[in-house]
């Protein structure tokens, strides 16, 4: 990856980010391995798919529309109130790693994204 190429570019832009967010929540919704992290979410995951896609888009170096919205919640603040332990962290990472693979994210992008997701997941822990 050169200095001008972002993870957003590497995975294929907006359609790929949307696919990743959709796959991530589909895995979380259906996998028994994600039961604890799934229990932290509301019954309908639909609205949060778009929020994750918007966040990931800007975070990966694509359009920063999500971050420019006045009503954008702070990701850290949203998670601070939740009892996130190593179990929930690991379940979230498991879902994201599967989503990266099942969304056909190229190996080069996964090599950049997986360690970054691990750092974010650890930072979200509250216990």
PEBELZI-V297566 format. One line per field, one symbol per residue. burial: b if it has 16 or more other ideal C-beta (glycine too) atoms within 10 Angstrom, else e. A space follows every 50 residues. Layout:
# PEBELZI-V297566
burial->???
This chain:
# PEBELZI-V297566
burial->eeeeebbbebbbeeebbbbbbbbbbbbbeeeeebebbbeeeeeebeeebe ebbbbbbbbbebeeebeeeeeeeebeeebeeeebeeebbbbbbbbbbbbb eebebeeebbebbeeebeebbeebeee
